[in-house]
Amino acid sequence: MPRPIWQGAISFGLVTIPVKLSLATETSAKVSFNMLCSEHRSRVNQKLYCSAGDHELKRSDTVRGYEYEKGNYALFEEDDRKELPLKSSKAIEIAGFVDDAEIAGPLYCQSAYYLEPTKIGAKAYALLAKTLEKTGRVAIAKFALRERERLVSLRTLENGPLLLNTLHWPDEIRSTSELDLPQDVKPTAAELKMAESVVDSMTDSFDPGRFKDEYKEAVDRLVRAKVEGGTGIVEAPEPEAEEARGDIIDLLRATMERAKEQEKKASKQPRRKAS
């Protein structure tokens, strides 16, 4: 069961909905290596160090500073930070609602969190969720988490909880004006039609259970081999050698044929269930 990392309320207009916030994703399954001492095989600890005074520091010996220009800092005491205007630290303040399609999710969205109501907020929570679902709208709000105010969106997952996504602020989005994008390159009608056929042939419903982290599986095998005293050698399969030259339509046609063959093979195998 996910552990709440924040408790507060969703606020819009005169409506207040007490909620709890928990992480919607986890990274514990990813491959992670620890840095060890080569002699003692023990974990290496990082220590705080002052280069100007050439000495180690305890956490209690440090102060917070904001670098307003190179090498110059404005110092902040604990009381100073308490005075900063963070009204949104206690509530997710909805500023308005937009159509889901208006948010460029792949560009703006960052982390994902689940929102669940407390018992006294259940009815208002259900009402907001159902309204967002029926209208196809997404709530835009401000919310302070870990001493940083964030722009966030709230949407309804199908038959599930409200999902909160942290969003990038507009000034965090880099301009595309300096990218070297093709301007005068236009595909022919035949090339476009063939490319669309390839996309159609490779289109399927999204089933994350069909995918697996092959790198992590290889690391797991290597770890088991080392623990069991083997050589620990794991060889990656050689990629199929293919000649990627020729007319683009021929390459697309070959791609489509290969996709059909792979689809036939996949249909004969049981699909992995999403965990």
C-alpha angles and dihedrals in degrees: 000000000000115000115230113244095189138021125198137102144286108237128195124154108323093332119105121185117189109222144168124225125215135169115270094201138038133204099198091108093061123101112265127176124200124220111240136185107260091220104041099026090225130133115276114232123211116227131199111250133185109214093191094055096029094228142109122257138211118223089249090059093063133089130194120251136181114217103224092171134004109301095354122104137190107219120228124200122199091260091052092057091048089060093057112112103254103148088151091066090087100036141030097235111207111214097183148311131268137181112273091236091061093069114082092218099184090054103036106031120094124162126006127223135179120231120206127179128239115237094265092050098048098102096046089044092053090047093053092046094050092046092052090048095050096044097041088230132143123211118231116207146157120242133173117219125170093357094306126105113227138190109234142178128215122205138161122254113215107271088345145088131298110277121216118202121189110226133206115253112245093252089057092063111093119225119250092212094101096048116111097236124170108260106170099032110107125173118231120248090252093051092048092049092050092047090052089051090053091050090049092050091051096044117114139147114282110262111169089188088073091067129072137184100250092179092056091047089052091050090050091052091048092050092049090049092050093046091049091050099251129135092269094217115153118183120205114227114258113251116242110265110239133175105234096190133105139060113342093232090055090050091049092048090051090048091053092050091050090049090054091051092049090049090054091051092047092050090059092055126072113252121243114247119236111248 
